[in-house]
């Protein structure tokens, strides 16, 4: 660190050496001692603050390298934390003290933009990105040297961007250098970190400027089973195997019902049900796989097992021998052997409860219809002799049936058919549909006052939905299943009912996702076909949210009882500017003459218009609207190869412009919000509403365009 020299200290020494013996220098000596103490303290604090900058640099690099936190150890006094990472490194962080100390000192921190972290500084409550000599933001990467703080010979804060080779003073909003040592020492602070908190999924490093660095936990440690039903049904002695995926697992302890065999080999888990003649076994229960990583971490995977009745096997009757060879939720396979090889017979699965008369009547009706269509009997292909390998594939799962076999006599010419034997009935039940208990591993990052990023890793390739939802909205549902099905119906079934259920021009697979996905708010979900793509709207500050994921089958139904979710809370919006806006809009027919006057003429800002319904239909506040407008504005500019500073809607000082050729008799909003050239919102938005004149509106847009607009409306602007 650069040595601190103060001219005031030198002057004090010179004066002291020139004094007479009669001069009472007690006050001067006391002041000098106090100054020395403050200088020494400042040097100590500089070492701590530069250490915090190094830690911030390391945290962001670990985040971008997918390094996770293994554990967090708090000191006995709760003022410092040791963070252990999955790459076998660690860091120690000290919380800053509460109070006014450090209120005037510059704060070095990091700011996230578009998923990328940049170095930033906060002076007098205003946060700006640090920039190089070319005005480019300094990204937190291995190629960029972290900034360093010091104090120059005159006692002012200064910063270096090249490791201490060159230095420049840090200036406040007025362009004045910031003093490091004041009379009361108020510019001395403890740390750039204000708090370290954690939950089950993440560690949150809160900086003094209010920003948060979120580093995931446990992503280096998990065990998931693929395509495992919530309840796995077995027959006695049956074996079933399920593929497994694991990271960081050192040991697994398995608990199971009595008589069951469960083996895990690292790649799969194999379950064998007890044999029918086994003694003392449990017919159902829960298998628990508790896994450990060798670092005092553990977790568990659970699923239920159950022995169902085995309806396969052979039944020997007076006239027939029937062997059921296979049962699924929708089909039955059986072999029927007539003991009289010359006897014709009929076989059909009836739901349990049908009488003999009802079964025979159903056969006669079928027989009559087929002969009316073709008297030759060509359609009568369900009467057999000898041995028949029978299959029927239109059953429902979880239903009790009877496989009914009867000998018959028939005459095509006379169009008659009669039962020739008593009806043989073999009861069976189709297996209930197995609901796969998909595991969705979700990791959160880049949580800001308006957005977040969530990565989703499902345990299988089944289709699913994923989104952000307010915790209050989720909690209003009766249960998770009700919430999930209502989400599916409200967002997809009702808006696209004709396409999904009538003309079948759309399929559910065009809405759902498979495999690993990333959800970014604000953002855009690309669907197929294009016109049903959808916005991911900005979040609201100081609000509790869930990132959620849940399955959806090809019938648009929620197939489970569980919705995976991960909780988080958005931080507060802290304006970096105190600027407000006065907006005046004069209406002339379908044209607007707009004037915007900022209270701070130096404030850079964005102003334009939008349709009122677009605002009121999708946003709960003005503050939520601003990030949405900025996101789409940046997307459009990027497509044109332009920066925000090159946008025609980016202003400094008073803005005057006209927008013409709008829709008649239509409500619009005129908005303005502070924004830096780097795309950081700095003020609360101001919004007013106006209505154009006239009685005839423009022609309606195509229905497909109205559903989910892909681009912001474009209007002709005159300046």
N, C-alpha and C positions, 0 to 999 in steps of 0.2 A: 504494500500500500504506500501511496505517496505520503511523505512526511508533511504534517501540517505546520505551517508557520503563520503567526499572527503579528502584524506590524504593531498592534497595540501592546503586545507582550514586550517587544523590543523597546518601544518608547518608554514603557514603564521602567525597565531596567536602566535606561539612560538617565532618566529623571532621578532615580533612586541613587545612582552613583554620584550625582552632583549635589546632593543635599548636605546641609550643615548638620552638626551634631545636635543643634537645638531644635531641629525640625522633627515634629511628631509624625512619623510615617506609619503608624499603626493601621490606619484605614487603608492606605495604599497597599501595605503588605497583605492585609486581609483580602483586599480585592484581587491582588495578584495571585494569592493562593487559591481563591475561588476560581479565577480564570484558568489557572493550571489544572484544577480539578475538572472543569468543564471540558477543557481540551483533551485531557486524558480520557474522560468518559466518552467524548465524541469519537476518539480513535477506536475505543473498544466497540462502540456501537457500529461504526463503519465496518469493522471486521465482521460483526454479526449480520449486518444488512447485505454485504457482499456475499456472505455465506448463504443467505436466503436466496439471492439471485441465482447462485450456483445450484441450489436445491430446486428452484423453479425450473431452471433449464433441464435438470435431470428428470424431473417429474413429467414434463411435456414430452421429452424424448422417449421415456418409458411408455407413456400413453400411446404415442404414435408407433412404437415397436411392439405393441400388444403385450407388454410386460404387466403383470398383475401384482396386486398386494397379497402377500401370504398371511401376514398378521400385523397388528398394531399393538405396541406395548406403551402404556402410559406411565410416566414417572409417578412416584409416590405423592408428589404435590399437585399432580395433574397439569403442570405447566409446560411439559415437553413430551414428545412422542418419538419413539423409535419405530420406523416403518421398515418392514422386511419385504423384499420383492422376490418374485419368482425366478429372477436371474441371479439369485444368491448375493444380492447387494442389499445395503440398508442405508437409511438416512435418518437424521435426528432433526426434528422441527420444534421450535419454541413458539408458543402463543404470544402475541403481543399483548401489552397491558391495556386495560381499559382506561378511559379518561381523555383529557385534552392533550396530553403529551404527544408530540409529533404531528399536531394538526397542521402546522405550516410546512413541514418537511415534504420533499418530493417522495412519492411512492412509486417504486418500480414494480410492475406486474406484467401479466400476460393477458391478452384479449383474444378470444376465439372469433373467427369470421369464416363462414363457409367451411367449417370443419378444420380450419388451419389456425394455429396459435401464432400470434405476433407479439413482440415486446411492446410495452406501453408504459407511459408515465402519467401520474396524476398529480397535479399541482393546483392548489386552491380549489379542490373539488372537481376540476375538469380533467378528464382523461383523454389523452391523445396517443396515437401510435408513435413509437419511436421510428425515425426514418434515417436513412443514410444520406450521403452527400448529394445523391440524385433524387432525393425525396421519396425513395422506395421504402415500403414497410420492411422491418427486420423480422424475418421469420425465425421461429425457435427451431433451429436445425443444427446439426453438427458443423455445417459450413459457416455458420454465423457465430462470431464471438459474443458471448453474453455481455451486456453492459456492466460497467463497474462504476461505483460512486466514490467520490472523494470530496475534500474541501480545499479550496485554493488558499493562497497566501493572504488574501483579504477576507477570508472567512465565508466564502460563498460556495454553495453546492455546485459540483460539476460532475460530468459523466464522460466516460470513455467508451467507445464502441470498437476499439481495436486492441483491447487487453492492457491499456495504460500507456500506450505510445503517445497518443494525443488526447487532449481533454477540451471540453467546452462547457460553459456555464449553463445551468438549468434556469430557465426563465419562467415567470408566471404569466398569467393571461394578458397582463399589460405590457409584457416584453421586458420586465425588469428582472435582474438576477435575484435568486432566492437566498436569503441569509441563512447560514447554518447554525450560528451561535447568537442567541439573543440574550438579553439581560437575565431573563428567567429560565433560559435553557429549554424553552418550549419546543424547539425544533428537534430535540433529541427523542428518538423513538426506539423501541425494543426490537421489532421484527416487522417484516412485510406480511407475515402470516397472522391472521386474527383468530383462527380456530381450525382444529382438525377434528372432524366428526366421521362417523361411519355407521353403516347399517349392514345387513346380511350380504349385500351385493356390491357395495362401493365404499371407497374412502373419499371424503370430500375435504379438499384443502381450500379454505376460504382465505382470500387475500384482503388486505386492508382497503383496497378500492372496491370491495364487494364482489369481485369476480370469484369464480369457483373452478378449481381444477378437479375433475372427477376421474379417479382411477379405479377400474373394476377390481373386484375380489373374486376369487374362486374360479375364474375362467380357466385356470391352469389345473383344475381339480374337479373332475366330475365322472360319473358313470351313468350311462343311459342304456336302456334296452329298446330295441327297435321292434315295432309292430306287436307289442305285448298288449293283449286285451286287459281291460280293468278286472275282469274275472276270466280266468283261463279254465275252460271246461275239458275234463278228461274222462275217458272210460278207464276201468280198472286195468292197470298194467301199461297204459299208453304212455309213450314218451313224446315230448315236444321240445324243440330247441329254438331259441331266439338269439339273433345276433346282438352283440353288445359293442358299445363304443366307450372308451375310457381314456382319461388323461390324468397323470399324476397319482394314480391309485397304487399304493404299495401293498395293501392287504385288504381282504374282504372276509367278513364274518357273516354266515348265513343262518337265519332262523326259519323253521319250516314246521308245518303240521306233522304230527306223528305218522310214521309209515311212508312218508314221501322222500324221494331222493332228488336233491338239487346240487348240481355241479357247475361251477364257474371256472373257465379256463383262461380268462382274459379276453377272449374273442367272442364267446357265446355262453349262454346259460342253458343247461339241459335239465328238464324237469321230468321225473318219472312218477306216475301215480302208483299207489299200492295195488298189488294183485288182489283179485276178488277173494281168494282164500287166505289172505293175510289176516293176522289177528291184531287187535288193538290199534288199528289205524283210524285217523280222523278223515271223514269224508270231505271236509272243506276246511279252509283256514287261510292264513296270510303268510306269504313268503316275504321275508325282510332281508335285504342285502345291505349290511352296514359296511361302508368302505372308509379306509384311512389313507393318509398320505405320508405319514412319518413326521409331520410337522404340527402335531396336535390338532389337526383338522379331521372332521369326520362328517359323513352325510349318509343318507339311506335311500334305497329304492324299494318300493313295496308294490305287490300285486296279489290278488286273491286267486286261489285255486279251488276247484270243486270237482267232485266225481259225479257225473251225470249217469242216468240210467242208460245201459247199452241195449238198444232195441235191435241191433243186428243179431243174426243167428238164424237157426232153422226151426220151423214149426211143422210137425207132421200131423196131417189130418186124415180123415177117412177117404177123401177123393183126391187130395192134392198135398204135395210137399212144397212149402214156401220157405225160401231162404232170403232174408233181407241182407244184402251185401254192403250197402252204403247208404248213409243218410247225410244230407246237408240241410242248410236252412231253407232251401227251395226245391230239393229233389230227393227222390228215392230210387234205388236200384235193387231189383230182386230177381231171383230165379224161381219160376213156378213150373213144377213138374206134375202133369196129370197121371194118375195111376192107371187110368184107362186111356191108352194112347189114341184111341179113336174118338174120344169125347172132346167136343168143342167147349171152350171156357172163355170167360170174360173176367178182366181184372181192372180195378180202379181204386184210387185212394179217396175215401170219403172222410169229411170231418166227423169226429166222434159224435154219436147221438143219432145218426141216420138209422131208420128202421129197415127191415128187409123189404117191405113194400115200397118204401121210398127209393131204395137202391134199384129195384127191378123196374119201377116206373121211369126212373131217369134213363135206364138203358133202353127201354121201349121207345121213348121219345126220340132219343138220339138215332136209334135204328130207323124209325119211320122217316125222319128228316133226310137221312142219307139215301134211303131208297127212293124218295120223291125226287131227289136231285139226280140220281142215277139208278134206275131199276135193276141194272146188272149187278149191283152190289159192289161196284168198284171202290166206293168210299168206305165200305165196311171192312176196315183193316185192323180191327181191334178184337177179333175173335180168333183164338189160337187153339192148337192141338199139340200134344206131346210136351216138349220143353220150350219155355219162353223166357228169354233174358229181357226182363221188363224194365223200363225207365220212364219216370214221369218228372217233369221239371217246372211245374207251375204251382208249387206249394208256398206257404208262408212260414216264416221262421217262428219257432216257439209255440206251435199249435199241435194239439192232440188230434191224430187221425187214426183211421182203420184201413188197412189194405184188405179189400173185399174181393174174394174169388168165388165164382159160381159157374157150374156147368150149365150149358144152354143147348136148346134145339131151336132151329130157325129154318124159314122157308122164304127165299127171295120172291118167288112168284106170288105167294100168299101174303107177303109182307108181315110175317108173324115171327115172334121170338119169345121163348118161354124159358124160365129157370128150370133146369133138369136135376139140380142137386141143392141141398141146403147151402146157405151162404157161409163160407169160411171167413172168419174175421181175425186179422192179426193187428193188434194195436201198436202204434208207434207215435213218437213225438219228434218233430223236427227240432234240431238244436236252435236255441235262441241266438240271434245275431251277436257276435262278439264285438264289443266296442273297444277299439284300440285306444289305449291310454297314451297318446302322444305326449312326449315331453318337449317343451319349448324352452330352450335356454336363451335368456335375453340379457344383454348387457347394455347399460345406458352410458352415454357420454355427451359432452358439449351441452349441458343443461344451462340455458340462459333464461332471461325473463320472458322471452317470446318463443323458445323452441328447445328441441332436444334431438338426439340421435339414438336410435335403438337398433341393435343388431340381433336378429332372431336366428337361432340354430335349432331346427326341429329334429327329433329323433328318428324320423322316417320320411318317406316321400309322399305322404298323404296331403291332400289340399287343405289350405287353412286361410283364415283372415288374420290380419294384424293391424293395429291402429293405436292411437292415443285417445283416452277418454277421461273425462273428469271423474275423480273418485266419488263425488257426490252423485253423479248420474249413475255410475255403476251400482252404488249402494242402494239406490231407489228400487232396483229390481227385486222381485220376490226371491229369486235364486240365480245362480250363474247360468243355468240352462235358459231361463226366461230372458235374461239379458242377451245372450248370444243369438237366440232365435229371433228376438225382436230386432237386433242389429241387422241380421241377414234380411229379414222381411222388409224393414223400413228403408234400407239403403239400396237393395238390389231387387227383391221380388216385386214389390209394389211399383217402383219406377219402370221396371222392364218386364212386367208380367206378360204382355202379349208376345214379346220376343222369346221369353223363357218357357211359357206354358201354352201358347197358342200356335204360333207359326214356327217355333223352334229355330229361329234364326240365330239365337244366342245359346250358349251352353254355360253351365256354372263354372267350368274350368277356365272360362275367359275372365272371370272375376277373381277367382281364388289364386293363391300362390303355392308354390312348392319349393323345397330346398331352402338354402340360406338366403335371407333377405335383410335389407337395411331400410329403416324408416326414418326420414328426416323431416322435421317440422321447423319452418315452412318448407314445402317441397311439392313434389308432383309424382303420382303413381301412374306409370305407363301401363295401360291395359291394351287388350286386343279384343275387338277392333278399336281404332284410335278414338272414336267419338265417345267412348265411355271411360276414357281416362279421367282422373279426378285429382283435385287439389288436396294437399295436406295443409290445413290452415294453421296459422300461428297459434301458439298457446297463450294463455293469459298469465300475467305475473301474480306472484303470491297465491298460487292455486295448487291444490293437491291433484295429481294425475296418476293414472295407471297406464303403463304400456301393456297391451293385452295381445294374446294370440289364442286362437281356438279353431278346431276343425270344422269343415263343412263338406258333406258328401255331394255326389253328383246329382242329388235331388234337391239341393238347397236346404238341407236339414242339418242341424247341429247334432252330431252323433254321440256326444259324450255328456258328462255331467260336470265337467271341470273346464274353467277358463284360466289359462296361465296368465299371470299378471305380475308386474313389477312396479312398485310405488316410487314416486318421486315428487318433489315440490319445486316449482319455479321460484327463483328469487325475485326481489322487488326491482322495478325499474327505477334507476337513479339518473335523473336528467343531468347531463354534463353541461348544459347551457340553461340560463334563466330566461331565455328569450320566449316571448309570446307573439301571437300573430293576430293582426286585424285584417279581416277579409271582407271585401265588398264585391258583390256581383250584380251588375245591371243586366236585366233581361230585355232583349229586343227580338221579338218573335222567337225563332229557334236558335238565337245567337246569345252568347254571354260575353260581357266586357268585365274582366276581373282585375281587381287591384288587391295586392297583398302587401301589408306593411309590417315588417318585423320590429319588435321593440329594441332589438340590438342590431344595428345596421351591418355589423361585421359577421353576423351569424349566417352560415350557409344553410340552405334549406331546399326542400322539394315542394312544389305546389302544382296541382292539376285538378281534374274532375273525374268523377265516376258516376255511374247510375246509382241512384239512391237504393234501389232494391238489391243490388249486388252487395251493398254495405249492410243494410238492415237484415237481409236473409242469412248472412253467414258470420256476422261479427257481433260480439256482445259489448264491445267498447271501441272508442276511437284508438286507444292504445294498441288493441289487437289488430286493427286495420293497417296501421303504418308498416309493420314488417311484411305484410302480405304485398302491399303496393311496392315496397322496396325490392322484395324478392323477384317479382315478375319484371320490374323495371331493369334490374341487373341482368336477368336472363335475356331480355330483348336487346340490351346494349351489347352484351357479350356476343350475341349472334351477329351484330353489326360491326364487331371489332372496335367498340367504343368504350370509354370509361364513363363513370358517373359524372365527372366534371365536364364531359362533353355533351351531356344531356341538355336538351332545350328546356327541361323542367327544373333544372338545377340553378338556384339563384343566390345572389347576395344583394342586400338592400331591397328597395321597393320593386315588386314585380307587377308589370302591367301586360296583360295579354287578352286576346279574344279567342273564343272557341265558337265555330260556326257550324251550321248544318246539323244540328242536333235533332232528336226526335221531338215532335210536337207534343204538348201537354204531358210532359214527362218530367219526373222529379230527378234531380241530380244533386250530388254533393260536390262542394269545392273544399279541398283540404290543403293543409300546409303543415309540415313538420321539419324540425331541424335535423340536418344530416351532414356528416362530413363527406369529403370527396372519396374517402375510403369505404363508405357505406355503413357508417355507424350512426344510428338514430340518437340524437342528442337532446330532444325536447318532447314534451307532450304534444300530440297533434291538435290542431284546431280544425273543425269541420263545420260548415254551414250548409243548409239545404236551399235549393232554388228549384222553380218549376218553369219550364218553357211555355210559351204561348201557343195558341192554336187548338184545333179540335181534331185534326187528322194526323194520326201517327204514321210513322214509317211502316212499310210492310214488315210482317213478322219474320223473324229468323226461322230457318229450318228447325224442326223439332230436335234433331240430333245436336244442333249447335246450342240450343237452349239448355239441354240437359247438363252438360259439363263444358263450359267454354274453355278452350285451350289457350286462348290469347286474350290479353286485355283489349278492350274496345279502343279503336283508333279514331281520333277526331281531327278535323282540320283546325290548326292553331294559327292565328295571325297575331304578330307582334308589331 
